[in-house]
Amino acid sequence: MSLATVKTWCLRLLPVVLFVISYYYSHFLLQSYGGISRSSVPRKTFCESLISVKKWETLDFNISRTNNLFLKMEDFFWQHNPSTLPLPYGLKGSELFLMKVLAVTASYEMPASISKLDCRTCVVVGNGYSIKNSSLGSTINKYDIVIRLNNAPVRGYESDVGNKSTLRFFYPESASPNPDAHNNPGTLMVLVPFKQNDLRWIKEILYNEKRVRKGFWKPPPQIWQGKSSHIRLLDPFFLRQTASKVLKIPLQPKGKEKAVHPTTGILAIYVALSYCDVVHVAGFGYPQSKNQDQPIHYYGSDTMKAMKNSYHDLSHEAQALKKLEDGGLIQYLHPHS
């Protein structure tokens, strides 16, 4: 065989060799700590391998990658399509507050740099103690979308939780007075309205009106330095779906039953499943309720005692997360119980 013939066959085989290398890299080298490498980000081939219609059908999720995450002014003509449920699962009775807020927010979209991606990798960073000393920071920073929750700090904890923030889910009682302190300049601040007063609060902030202090389980910031152009309002559809499809809890409690709502954490995971092709999680899980003195966050000193009177069913959420994990919809970046 001539040298020219050998060169020709080598050139023909090169794409095949590169494909095989790429496949094995994405399929095997990305596996550690529940399937993910600490130093790598899922590639497109890995993305595509996780897309399974049967998984969605098994869990009866109404999920589409084209879902709009945020409320838009032009989507709501309430005289034609009135909401039948009040917050947190609908907008009945809160339409005027919502219109005033949407009138001064500059955009209702995700950044084009994210929305145009063929494959979106997403990590939801919980606030749990399980992420402490994990050294996952550099891995978390490499995802396309990093979702953080409430007022969880970043500065001083970068080695474990990273310092990239794409979306920050919050509500008034969990708002940090200065969002810039622990977020990137372009982080979208996603308000999750659980009650009408949550929309009233953001309206009063945006219009610099007199603050109403009543109606909150904890005083929210009276001065909040978030930029109006970075504010987004999460569509109650996602909280409703999280409650009904993921947790299967009643949307309207009967009689004297205590209302139970999803945490912002499991809500954020459902939103990620609705928008991203790959969803990984870190920092989720609470200690067993009988261990009341164990820290629950990677920061601060709160213990399980702080969750005593919450509107959340933590054990039920843990079971739901396990179901998502067992179904292959989410993967953890670290060992967990």
Residue frames as qw, qx, qy, qz and C-alpha x, y, z in Angstrom:
[[0.000, 0.890, 0.455, 0.000, 0.00, 0.00, 0.00],
 [0.431, 0.488, -0.024, 0.759, 1.48, 3.35, -1.00],
 [0.244, -0.219, -0.436, 0.838, 2.13, 6.18, 1.40],
 [0.244, -0.081, -0.201, -0.945, -0.47, 8.30, -0.41],
 [0.576, -0.317, -0.654, -0.373, -3.12, 5.61, 0.09],
 [0.490, -0.313, -0.654, 0.484, -2.31, 5.36, 3.81],
 [0.059, -0.104, -0.190, 0.974, -2.67, 9.12, 4.19],
 [0.401, -0.197, -0.431, -0.784, -6.01, 9.06, 2.40],
 [0.614, -0.376, -0.688, -0.089, -7.40, 6.35, 4.68],
 [0.380, -0.229, -0.516, 0.733, -6.10, 8.16, 7.76],
 [0.133, -0.017, -0.018, -0.991, -7.92, 11.31, 6.75],
 [0.545, -0.263, -0.557, -0.569, -11.11, 9.33, 6.16],
 [0.632, -0.336, -0.676, 0.176, -10.89, 7.64, 9.57],
 [0.221, 0.135, -0.381, 0.888, -10.03, 10.80, 11.50],
 [0.445, -0.323, -0.041, -0.834, -13.67, 11.99, 11.94],
 [0.815, -0.267, -0.475, -0.196, -14.67, 8.53, 13.18],
 [0.612, -0.032, -0.540, 0.577, -11.83, 8.48, 15.71],
 [0.009, -0.212, 0.241, -0.947, -12.72, 11.95, 16.95],
 [0.632, -0.340, -0.254, -0.649, -16.38, 10.97, 17.32],
 [0.805, -0.222, -0.541, 0.095, -15.48, 7.87, 19.34],
 [0.415, 0.056, -0.456, 0.785, -13.18, 9.90, 21.61],
 [0.254, -0.279, 0.046, -0.925, -15.89, 12.54, 22.11],
 [0.737, -0.326, -0.405, -0.433, -18.53, 9.93, 22.88],
 [0.756, -0.204, -0.540, 0.308, -16.44, 8.10, 25.46],
 [0.217, 0.179, -0.332, 0.901, -15.38, 11.39, 27.03],
 [0.428, -0.299, -0.015, -0.853, -18.96, 12.50, 27.54],
 [0.813, -0.244, -0.406, -0.339, -20.24, 9.06, 28.54],
 [0.839, -0.204, -0.415, 0.287, -17.54, 7.92, 30.93],
 [0.446, 0.149, -0.316, 0.824, -15.28, 10.75, 32.04],
 [0.276, -0.459, -0.006, -0.845, -18.25, 12.75, 33.23],
 [0.786, -0.415, -0.390, -0.239, -19.14, 10.03, 35.70],
 [0.428, 0.007, -0.661, 0.617, -18.21, 10.45, 39.36],
 [0.109, 0.173, 0.507, -0.838, -20.24, 11.51, 42.37],
 [0.476, 0.500, 0.595, -0.412, -23.47, 10.21, 40.94],
 [0.640, 0.561, 0.476, 0.223, -22.46, 10.58, 37.32],
 [0.244, 0.957, 0.015, 0.157, -20.64, 13.93, 37.13],
 [0.721, 0.117, -0.196, 0.655, -16.98, 14.84, 37.01],
 [0.334, -0.758, -0.246, 0.503, -15.83, 17.62, 39.31],
 [0.264, -0.483, 0.290, 0.783, -13.85, 19.31, 36.57],
 [0.093, 0.095, 0.720, 0.681, -16.11, 18.93, 33.56],
 [0.466, 0.299, 0.223, -0.802, -19.42, 20.17, 32.21],
 [0.659, 0.301, 0.688, -0.038, -21.85, 17.91, 30.33],
 [0.076, -0.226, 0.570, 0.786, -21.29, 18.01, 26.56],
 [0.570, 0.186, -0.173, -0.781, -24.00, 18.10, 23.94],
 [0.551, 0.069, -0.803, -0.214, -23.83, 14.33, 23.40],
 [0.162, -0.133, -0.828, 0.520, -24.37, 13.85, 27.13],
 [0.349, 0.183, 0.178, -0.902, -27.22, 16.35, 26.92],
 [0.612, 0.148, -0.450, -0.633, -28.94, 14.43, 24.18],
 [0.415, 0.028, -0.908, 0.051, -28.52, 11.09, 25.90],
 [0.011, 0.178, 0.728, -0.662, -30.63, 12.28, 28.83],
 [0.461, 0.142, -0.061, -0.874, -33.61, 13.45, 26.78],
 [0.059, -0.122, -0.986, -0.096, -36.25, 10.76, 27.11],
 [0.453, -0.258, -0.254, -0.815, -39.91, 11.34, 26.35],
 [0.673, -0.290, -0.674, -0.090, -40.82, 8.21, 28.27],
 [0.374, -0.138, -0.575, 0.715, -39.42, 9.66, 31.47],
 [0.201, -0.047, 0.080, -0.975, -41.64, 12.71, 31.20],
 [0.618, -0.198, -0.486, -0.585, -44.66, 10.57, 30.38],
 [0.584, -0.188, -0.752, 0.241, -44.01, 8.28, 33.33],
 [0.236, -0.254, -0.501, 0.793, -44.08, 11.20, 35.73],
 [0.074, 0.770, 0.622, 0.118, -47.03, 12.89, 34.02],
 [0.262, -0.532, -0.040, 0.804, -45.21, 16.21, 33.70],
 [0.441, 0.834, 0.326, 0.056, -46.45, 18.95, 31.43],
 [0.429, -0.642, 0.283, 0.570, -42.96, 19.97, 30.37],
 [0.667, 0.667, 0.211, 0.254, -41.84, 21.67, 27.20],
 [0.616, -0.158, 0.036, 0.771, -38.43, 23.18, 26.52],
 [0.149, 0.440, 0.300, 0.833, -40.20, 26.17, 24.95],
 [0.340, -0.753, -0.549, 0.129, -42.07, 27.11, 28.12],
 [0.091, 0.701, -0.109, 0.698, -42.01, 30.82, 28.97],
 [0.500, -0.184, -0.670, 0.517, -40.78, 31.05, 32.55],
 [0.137, -0.238, -0.340, 0.899, -41.80, 34.59, 33.38],
 [0.219, 0.741, 0.583, -0.252, -44.99, 36.61, 33.39],
 [0.257, 0.088, 0.363, 0.891, -45.45, 39.02, 30.47],
 [0.267, 0.359, 0.244, -0.861, -47.79, 41.95, 30.15],
 [0.455, 0.255, -0.461, -0.718, -48.93, 40.92, 26.67],
 [0.260, -0.032, -0.962, -0.073, -49.87, 37.42, 27.83],
 [0.065, -0.385, -0.791, 0.470, -52.60, 38.60, 30.15],
 [0.302, -0.239, -0.265, -0.884, -55.96, 39.90, 29.09],
 [0.076, 0.032, 0.872, -0.482, -57.76, 39.00, 32.27],
 [0.561, 0.233, 0.188, -0.772, -61.20, 39.94, 31.00],
 [0.738, 0.299, -0.456, -0.398, -60.92, 37.03, 28.54],
 [0.772, 0.057, -0.614, 0.150, -58.88, 34.53, 30.56],
 [0.401, -0.732, 0.279, -0.476, -59.34, 35.27, 34.24],
 [0.291, 0.280, -0.866, 0.295, -57.24, 33.26, 36.68],
 [0.699, -0.430, -0.428, -0.378, -59.35, 30.93, 38.79],
 [0.779, -0.383, -0.359, 0.343, -56.90, 30.54, 41.67],
 [0.161, -0.972, 0.154, -0.073, -55.27, 33.14, 43.93],
 [0.330, 0.630, -0.650, 0.267, -51.57, 33.16, 44.66],
 [0.255, -0.610, 0.589, 0.464, -49.43, 31.15, 44.98],
 [0.498, 0.114, 0.818, 0.264, -51.01, 29.04, 42.23],
 [0.294, 0.671, 0.554, 0.395, -52.85, 31.70, 40.25],
 [0.234, 0.121, -0.030, 0.964, -53.29, 35.46, 39.91],
 [0.251, -0.688, -0.595, -0.332, -56.91, 35.93, 40.95],
 [0.403, -0.870, -0.262, 0.106, -57.24, 39.19, 42.87],
 [0.543, -0.564, 0.189, 0.593, -53.65, 40.32, 42.20],
 [0.606, 0.546, 0.401, 0.417, -53.99, 41.50, 38.59],
 [0.077, 0.981, 0.048, 0.170, -53.65, 45.23, 39.29],
 [0.521, -0.734, 0.380, 0.212, -50.48, 44.80, 41.35],
 [0.753, 0.019, 0.525, 0.397, -49.07, 42.59, 38.64],
 [0.476, 0.765, 0.300, 0.314, -49.81, 45.07, 35.86],
 [0.118, -0.983, 0.138, -0.036, -48.06, 47.88, 37.72],
 [0.633, -0.526, 0.495, 0.278, -44.98, 45.76, 38.33],
 [0.708, 0.245, 0.533, 0.392, -44.75, 44.50, 34.75],
 [0.309, 0.924, 0.199, 0.105, -45.19, 48.04, 33.44],
 [0.086, -0.941, 0.327, -0.009, -41.80, 49.11, 34.85],
 [0.708, -0.326, 0.567, 0.267, -39.71, 45.98, 34.40],
 [0.180, 0.649, -0.441, -0.593, -37.69, 46.29, 31.23],
 [0.439, 0.289, -0.774, -0.353, -37.84, 42.71, 29.96],
 [0.834, -0.172, 0.278, -0.445, -39.68, 39.44, 30.45],
 [0.882, 0.372, -0.286, -0.050, -37.19, 37.14, 28.74],
 [0.830, -0.368, 0.218, 0.360, -34.12, 35.06, 29.40],
 [0.072, -0.729, 0.428, 0.529, -30.88, 36.46, 27.92],
 [0.769, 0.538, -0.193, -0.288, -30.49, 35.58, 24.23],
 [0.198, 0.589, -0.781, 0.063, -27.09, 34.02, 24.96],
 [0.342, -0.103, 0.877, -0.320, -28.94, 31.33, 26.94],
 [0.688, 0.373, 0.375, -0.497, -32.23, 31.00, 25.08],
 [0.630, 0.621, -0.338, -0.322, -30.47, 30.33, 21.76],
 [0.190, -0.472, 0.861, -0.014, -28.36, 27.44, 23.10],
 [0.663, 0.098, -0.633, -0.389, -28.99, 24.09, 21.43],
 [0.726, -0.253, -0.619, 0.160, -28.26, 22.31, 24.69],
 [0.236, -0.742, 0.207, -0.592, -28.78, 23.98, 28.04],
 [0.617, -0.086, -0.689, 0.369, -26.94, 22.61, 31.06],
 [0.374, -0.694, -0.017, -0.615, -28.41, 23.64, 34.37],
 [0.486, -0.075, -0.736, 0.465, -27.41, 23.26, 38.01],
 [0.448, -0.747, -0.190, -0.452, -29.66, 24.13, 40.94],
 [0.384, 0.254, -0.628, 0.628, -27.60, 25.02, 43.98],
 [0.577, -0.670, -0.434, -0.170, -29.48, 24.38, 47.19],
 [0.115, -0.785, 0.334, -0.509, -28.56, 25.90, 50.52],
 [0.916, -0.367, -0.114, -0.112, -28.12, 22.62, 52.37],
 [0.473, -0.738, 0.480, 0.043, -25.24, 21.68, 54.63],
 [0.912, 0.079, 0.374, 0.149, -24.42, 18.77, 52.30],
 [0.617, 0.726, -0.002, 0.304, -22.53, 21.07, 49.92],
 [0.293, -0.899, 0.322, -0.057, -20.17, 22.31, 52.63],
 [0.413, -0.565, 0.687, 0.195, -16.54, 21.21, 52.05],
 [0.835, 0.365, 0.410, -0.041, -17.53, 19.72, 48.67],
 [0.292, -0.466, 0.478, 0.685, -15.05, 21.76, 46.57],
 [0.484, 0.498, 0.695, 0.188, -17.65, 21.90, 43.80],
 [0.060, 0.787, 0.094, -0.607, -17.26, 25.61, 43.07],
 [0.025, -0.451, 0.591, 0.668, -15.29, 25.33, 39.83],
 [0.137, 0.231, 0.925, 0.270, -17.66, 22.68, 38.48],
 [0.136, 0.721, 0.598, -0.321, -20.77, 24.72, 39.28],
 [0.017, 0.697, -0.122, -0.706, -19.33, 27.75, 37.50],
 [0.104, -0.217, 0.755, 0.609, -19.13, 25.86, 34.18],
 [0.275, 0.500, 0.821, -0.014, -22.86, 25.24, 33.73],
 [0.105, 0.453, 0.425, 0.777, -24.84, 27.39, 31.31],
 [0.415, -0.635, -0.162, -0.631, -27.43, 28.23, 33.97],
 [0.355, -0.032, -0.745, 0.565, -26.74, 28.38, 37.71],
 [0.436, -0.640, -0.340, -0.534, -29.86, 28.78, 39.83],
 [0.262, 0.070, -0.673, 0.688, -29.50, 29.94, 43.43],
 [0.392, -0.612, -0.661, -0.185, -32.07, 30.29, 46.16],
 [0.428, -0.848, -0.306, 0.064, -33.20, 33.05, 48.49],
 [0.045, -0.960, 0.253, -0.111, -30.43, 34.97, 50.26],
 [0.933, -0.186, 0.107, 0.288, -27.78, 32.23, 50.23],
 [0.102, -0.889, 0.320, 0.312, -24.35, 33.90, 50.24],
 [0.865, 0.460, -0.076, 0.186, -21.62, 33.30, 47.69],
 [0.241, 0.763, -0.432, 0.416, -18.70, 35.43, 48.85],
 [0.348, -0.539, 0.668, -0.377, -16.55, 33.45, 51.24],
 [0.764, 0.003, 0.611, -0.209, -18.01, 30.14, 50.04],
 [0.533, 0.631, -0.354, -0.439, -16.81, 30.14, 46.42],
 [0.046, 0.402, -0.910, -0.095, -14.75, 26.95, 46.71],
 [0.290, 0.166, 0.914, -0.229, -17.88, 24.96, 47.56],
 [0.402, 0.642, 0.586, -0.289, -20.72, 26.77, 45.76],
 [0.467, 0.385, 0.422, 0.674, -18.97, 28.73, 42.99],
 [0.068, -0.485, -0.194, 0.850, -19.60, 32.38, 42.21],
 [0.112, -0.079, -0.591, -0.795, -21.67, 32.26, 39.02],
 [0.275, 0.429, 0.701, -0.500, -25.37, 33.11, 39.36],
 [0.018, 0.212, 0.642, 0.737, -27.74, 33.15, 36.40],
 [0.460, -0.555, -0.404, -0.563, -31.07, 33.12, 38.25],
 [0.087, 0.072, -0.718, 0.687, -31.76, 33.89, 41.90],
 [0.427, -0.525, -0.640, -0.364, -35.18, 32.70, 43.13],
 [0.158, -0.035, -0.563, 0.811, -36.49, 34.67, 46.07],
 [0.239, -0.745, -0.561, -0.271, -39.55, 36.09, 47.83],
 [0.077, -0.857, 0.085, -0.502, -39.72, 39.23, 50.01],
 [0.716, -0.668, 0.174, -0.105, -38.87, 37.58, 53.32],
 [0.879, -0.146, 0.256, 0.374, -35.83, 35.89, 51.75],
 [0.491, 0.803, 0.041, 0.335, -34.59, 38.93, 49.82],
 [0.627, -0.261, -0.102, 0.727, -31.13, 40.32, 50.46],
 [0.031, 0.877, 0.187, -0.442, -31.22, 44.16, 50.70],
 [0.148, 0.762, -0.448, -0.444, -28.35, 44.40, 48.21],
 [0.948, 0.236, 0.199, -0.077, -28.59, 41.70, 45.53],
 [0.539, 0.751, -0.361, 0.125, -25.25, 42.74, 44.01],
 [0.388, -0.690, 0.581, -0.190, -23.41, 41.53, 47.12],
 [0.546, -0.211, 0.811, 0.003, -23.68, 37.84, 46.21],
 [0.722, 0.525, 0.451, -0.031, -24.70, 37.81, 42.54],
 [0.491, 0.075, 0.414, 0.763, -23.14, 38.57, 39.18],
 [0.094, 0.298, -0.023, -0.950, -23.97, 41.94, 37.57],
 [0.414, 0.055, -0.533, -0.736, -26.33, 40.24, 35.10],
 [0.018, -0.157, -0.962, 0.224, -28.07, 37.85, 37.48],
 [0.397, -0.389, -0.435, -0.708, -31.85, 37.76, 36.98],
 [0.158, -0.049, 0.705, -0.690, -33.74, 38.20, 40.24],
 [0.394, -0.242, -0.747, -0.477, -36.76, 35.90, 39.96],
 [0.370, -0.167, 0.463, -0.788, -39.53, 36.83, 42.38],
 [0.288, -0.233, -0.918, -0.137, -41.69, 33.88, 43.40],
 [0.361, -0.295, 0.136, -0.874, -44.95, 35.46, 44.59],
 [0.188, -0.167, -0.950, 0.186, -46.52, 33.26, 47.26],
 [0.042, -0.687, -0.643, 0.335, -49.13, 35.85, 48.28],
 [0.242, 0.869, 0.316, 0.294, -50.58, 39.14, 47.15],
 [0.346, -0.916, 0.089, 0.181, -48.41, 41.11, 49.57],
 [0.687, -0.212, 0.414, 0.559, -45.34, 39.83, 47.74],
 [0.394, 0.550, 0.441, 0.589, -46.46, 41.67, 44.60],
 [0.176, -0.960, -0.195, -0.103, -47.42, 44.68, 46.70],
 [0.617, -0.635, 0.184, 0.426, -43.91, 44.72, 48.19],
 [0.568, 0.026, 0.441, 0.694, -42.11, 44.73, 44.84],
 [0.168, 0.782, 0.425, 0.423, -44.55, 47.35, 43.49],
 [0.338, -0.934, -0.082, 0.076, -43.82, 49.65, 46.44],
 [0.639, -0.407, 0.317, 0.571, -40.09, 49.16, 45.93],
 [0.483, 0.302, 0.508, 0.646, -40.25, 49.93, 42.22],
 [0.024, 0.791, 0.362, 0.492, -42.50, 52.98, 42.61],
 [0.294, 0.157, -0.451, 0.828, -40.82, 54.15, 45.82],
 [0.491, -0.568, -0.295, -0.591, -44.13, 54.14, 47.67],
 [0.437, -0.511, 0.514, -0.533, -44.82, 53.87, 51.37],
 [0.346, 0.156, -0.925, -0.011, -44.09, 50.30, 52.48],
 [0.785, -0.364, -0.070, -0.496, -46.78, 48.11, 54.01],
 [0.002, 0.503, -0.819, 0.275, -45.11, 46.16, 56.79],
 [0.663, -0.064, 0.592, -0.454, -47.97, 43.84, 57.74],
 [0.876, 0.354, 0.013, -0.327, -48.74, 40.51, 56.09],
 [0.580, 0.538, -0.601, 0.115, -45.26, 38.94, 56.18],
 [0.889, -0.383, -0.239, 0.072, -44.01, 36.16, 58.44],
 [0.647, -0.355, 0.011, 0.675, -40.70, 38.03, 58.63],
 [0.127, 0.886, 0.043, -0.445, -40.05, 41.72, 57.85],
 [0.760, 0.428, 0.247, 0.422, -38.79, 42.02, 54.25],
 [0.434, -0.124, 0.042, 0.891, -36.21, 44.67, 53.30],
 [0.148, 0.839, 0.369, -0.371, -37.71, 48.15, 53.23],
 [0.233, 0.813, -0.369, -0.386, -34.95, 49.24, 50.86],
 [0.841, 0.063, 0.504, 0.188, -34.06, 46.78, 48.13],
 [0.027, -0.720, 0.374, 0.583, -31.37, 47.68, 45.61],
 [0.594, 0.183, 0.732, 0.280, -32.30, 45.29, 42.82],
 [0.054, 0.273, -0.391, -0.877, -32.35, 46.72, 39.29],
 [0.656, 0.366, 0.312, -0.581, -35.77, 46.80, 37.63],
 [0.579, 0.536, -0.482, -0.381, -34.25, 45.54, 34.36],
 [0.225, 0.298, -0.923, 0.095, -33.10, 42.38, 36.14],
 [0.468, 0.019, 0.650, -0.598, -36.41, 41.57, 37.84],
 [0.408, -0.037, -0.761, -0.503, -38.53, 38.70, 36.57],
 [0.620, -0.141, 0.418, -0.649, -41.81, 37.37, 37.96],
 [0.049, -0.087, 0.985, 0.138, -42.12, 33.61, 37.86],
 [0.566, -0.146, -0.435, -0.685, -45.36, 32.41, 36.32],
 [0.581, -0.272, 0.553, -0.531, -47.51, 30.75, 39.06],
 [0.880, 0.243, -0.284, -0.294, -48.01, 27.91, 36.58],
 [0.539, 0.400, -0.700, 0.246, -44.69, 26.44, 37.72],
 [0.203, -0.258, 0.701, -0.633, -45.53, 26.48, 41.41],
 [0.785, 0.063, 0.157, -0.596, -48.92, 24.96, 40.60],
 [0.829, 0.322, -0.440, -0.124, -47.30, 22.20, 38.56],
 [0.242, 0.403, -0.771, 0.429, -44.70, 21.55, 41.25],
 [0.456, -0.152, 0.572, -0.665, -47.46, 21.14, 43.82],
 [0.828, 0.182, 0.153, -0.507, -49.83, 19.07, 41.71],
 [0.836, 0.429, -0.331, -0.087, -47.44, 17.03, 39.53],
 [0.420, 0.466, -0.679, 0.381, -44.27, 16.66, 41.59],
 [0.087, -0.200, 0.726, -0.652, -45.54, 16.72, 45.18],
 [0.389, -0.355, -0.768, -0.364, -49.18, 15.84, 44.49],
 [0.119, -0.313, -0.619, 0.710, -50.45, 18.08, 47.28],
 [0.137, 0.766, 0.627, 0.038, -53.84, 19.83, 47.24],
 [0.271, 0.398, 0.120, 0.868, -53.86, 23.33, 45.79],
 [0.366, -0.506, 0.035, -0.780, -56.63, 24.39, 48.14],
 [0.126, 0.046, -0.899, 0.417, -56.63, 22.84, 51.64],
 [0.464, -0.489, -0.597, -0.435, -59.97, 21.66, 52.96],
 [0.614, -0.703, -0.358, -0.023, -61.48, 22.89, 56.20],
 [0.390, -0.897, 0.210, 0.017, -58.85, 23.63, 58.84],
 [0.906, 0.076, 0.109, 0.402, -56.04, 21.86, 57.04],
 [0.293, -0.757, 0.222, 0.540, -52.77, 23.78, 57.10],
 [0.638, 0.754, -0.105, -0.114, -51.68, 24.98, 53.68],
 [0.723, -0.342, 0.440, 0.408, -48.54, 23.26, 52.40],
 [0.486, 0.845, -0.123, -0.185, -46.50, 24.88, 49.63],
 [0.886, 0.240, -0.069, 0.390, -43.41, 23.71, 47.73],
 [0.485, -0.654, 0.111, 0.570, -40.07, 25.11, 48.81],
 [0.327, 0.850, -0.235, -0.340, -38.27, 27.43, 46.42],
 [0.262, -0.483, 0.802, 0.235, -35.70, 24.64, 46.04],
 [0.467, 0.211, 0.852, 0.105, -37.95, 21.97, 44.57],
 [0.418, 0.821, 0.263, -0.285, -39.75, 24.68, 42.59],
 [0.072, 0.792, -0.471, -0.383, -36.41, 25.72, 41.04],
 [0.353, -0.186, 0.889, 0.227, -35.71, 22.10, 40.10],
 [0.505, 0.546, 0.666, -0.065, -39.07, 21.84, 38.32],
 [0.289, 0.896, -0.043, -0.334, -38.37, 25.11, 36.48],
 [0.135, -0.600, 0.708, 0.349, -34.96, 23.75, 35.45],
 [0.454, 0.120, 0.875, 0.117, -36.59, 20.56, 34.18],
 [0.441, 0.750, 0.451, -0.198, -38.95, 22.74, 32.17],
 [0.250, 0.934, -0.147, -0.210, -36.19, 24.74, 30.52],
 [0.081, -0.695, 0.697, 0.157, -32.90, 22.83, 30.49],
 [0.804, 0.274, -0.483, -0.211, -31.73, 19.66, 28.78],
 [0.650, 0.012, -0.650, 0.393, -29.52, 18.56, 31.66],
 [0.430, -0.753, 0.047, -0.496, -30.43, 19.23, 35.29],
 [0.643, 0.020, -0.617, 0.453, -27.97, 18.62, 38.10],
 [0.454, -0.813, -0.108, -0.348, -28.38, 19.57, 41.73],
 [0.544, 0.138, -0.564, 0.606, -26.21, 20.19, 44.74],
 [0.007, -0.138, 0.448, -0.883, -26.82, 21.24, 48.31],
 [0.641, -0.278, -0.265, -0.665, -30.22, 19.58, 48.68],
 [0.701, -0.213, -0.675, 0.082, -31.51, 17.58, 51.60],
 [0.376, -0.688, 0.260, -0.563, -32.33, 18.29, 55.22],
 [0.090, 0.226, -0.912, 0.331, -31.18, 16.24, 58.21],
 [0.370, -0.410, -0.826, -0.116, -33.74, 13.93, 59.73],
 [0.303, -0.713, -0.148, -0.614, -36.34, 15.90, 61.67],
 [0.793, -0.550, -0.248, 0.088, -35.42, 14.11, 64.92],
 [0.655, -0.109, -0.078, 0.744, -31.97, 15.72, 64.75],
 [0.016, 0.940, 0.339, 0.042, -33.11, 19.21, 65.66],
 [0.365, -0.839, 0.163, 0.369, -29.65, 20.63, 66.42],
 [0.661, 0.017, 0.476, 0.580, -27.88, 19.79, 63.17],
 [0.058, 0.516, -0.178, -0.836, -27.10, 22.74, 60.87],
 [0.642, 0.521, 0.556, -0.081, -29.30, 22.89, 57.79],
 [0.459, 0.888, -0.024, -0.014, -27.34, 25.39, 55.67],
 [0.798, 0.204, -0.103, 0.558, -23.77, 25.64, 54.43],
 [0.160, 0.435, -0.180, 0.868, -23.75, 29.10, 56.02],
 [0.460, -0.507, 0.067, -0.726, -25.08, 30.56, 59.27],
 [0.037, -0.195, 0.877, -0.437, -26.24, 28.65, 62.33],
 [0.713, -0.037, 0.000, -0.700, -29.87, 27.72, 61.61],
 [0.143, -0.117, 0.980, -0.074, -30.90, 24.21, 62.62],
 [0.179, -0.334, -0.855, -0.353, -33.97, 22.07, 61.98],
 [0.089, -0.542, -0.620, 0.561, -35.70, 23.99, 64.77],
 [0.084, 0.361, -0.131, -0.920, -36.01, 26.93, 62.34],
 [0.285, -0.026, -0.722, -0.630, -38.25, 24.81, 60.10],
 [0.084, 0.201, 0.879, -0.424, -40.68, 23.87, 62.86],
 [0.329, 0.602, 0.502, -0.526, -43.57, 26.11, 61.77],
 [0.022, 0.313, -0.542, -0.780, -42.85, 26.25, 58.05],
 [0.715, 0.370, 0.147, -0.575, -45.43, 25.72, 55.31],
 [0.502, 0.493, -0.667, -0.243, -43.36, 22.91, 53.81],
 [0.947, -0.190, 0.208, -0.152, -43.46, 19.13, 54.10],
 [0.028, 0.751, -0.640, -0.161, -39.75, 18.34, 53.98],
 [0.504, -0.157, 0.849, 0.015, -39.99, 14.55, 54.20],
 [0.669, 0.568, 0.457, -0.148, -42.50, 14.52, 51.35],
 [0.360, 0.876, -0.258, -0.193, -40.19, 16.69, 49.25],
 [0.262, -0.553, 0.782, 0.120, -37.29, 14.33, 49.96],
 [0.638, 0.181, 0.748, -0.020, -39.34, 11.44, 48.57],
 [0.566, 0.786, 0.186, -0.165, -40.24, 13.48, 45.49],
 [0.102, 0.832, -0.512, -0.189, -36.58, 14.32, 44.86],
 [0.456, -0.278, 0.842, 0.083, -35.65, 10.67, 45.16],
 [0.676, 0.480, 0.552, -0.089, -38.27, 9.82, 42.57],
 [0.410, 0.887, -0.131, -0.168, -36.81, 12.42, 40.20],
 [0.135, -0.678, 0.712, 0.123, -33.33, 11.04, 40.80],
 [0.587, -0.020, 0.809, -0.007, -34.40, 7.41, 40.37],
 [0.641, 0.650, 0.393, -0.113, -36.14, 8.38, 37.13],
 [0.653, 0.074, 0.310, 0.687, -32.94, 9.88, 35.78],
 [0.167, 0.895, 0.305, 0.280, -34.35, 13.41, 35.52],
 [0.127, -0.928, 0.284, -0.204, -31.88, 14.91, 37.97],
 [0.846, 0.058, -0.368, 0.382, -28.40, 13.96, 39.12],
 [0.487, -0.866, 0.026, 0.112, -26.57, 15.04, 42.26],
 [0.448, 0.758, -0.393, 0.265, -23.06, 16.43, 42.10],
 [0.017, -0.495, 0.740, -0.455, -22.10, 14.90, 45.43],
 [0.352, -0.186, -0.912, 0.098, -22.93, 11.91, 47.61],
 [0.397, -0.301, 0.146, -0.855, -26.11, 12.36, 49.60],
 [0.158, 0.053, 0.925, -0.340, -28.33, 10.43, 51.96]]
